Amino acid sequence: MHLGEAKVGEILEIVSFPEGDVKSQGIRFGIDSGENIYVAQVFKNGPIVIRKSNQEIAIGRKLAEKIEVRKGR
């Protein structure tokens, strides 16, 4: 499953990030493979807002479709 398929309220575990700059940016925000995230908002054909701790991050739809996730705990 990819983050682009997420629904509001889901807790997901990040399985993999695309390599390169995207992965580096994720790590700067404290998000990497194995992390659990909460899906705060999903905008139709727009970004997906995730929450980790007290931080919310909007991820563009095209990028979200490249981030592999699975149901978290």
Stockholm file with secondary structure:
# STOCKHOLM 1.0

chainA/1-73         MHLGEAKVGEILEIVSFPEGDVKSQGIRFGIDSGENIYVAQVFKNGPIVIRKSNQEIAIGRKLAEKIEVRKGR
#=GR chainA/1-73 SS CBGGGCCTTCEEEEEECCTTHHHHHHHHTTCCTTCEEEEEEECTTSCEEEEETTEEEEECHHHHTTSEEEECC
#=GC SS_cons        CBGGGCCTTCEEEEEECCTTHHHHHHHHTTCCTTCEEEEEEECTTSCEEEEETTEEEEECHHHHTTSEEEECC
//
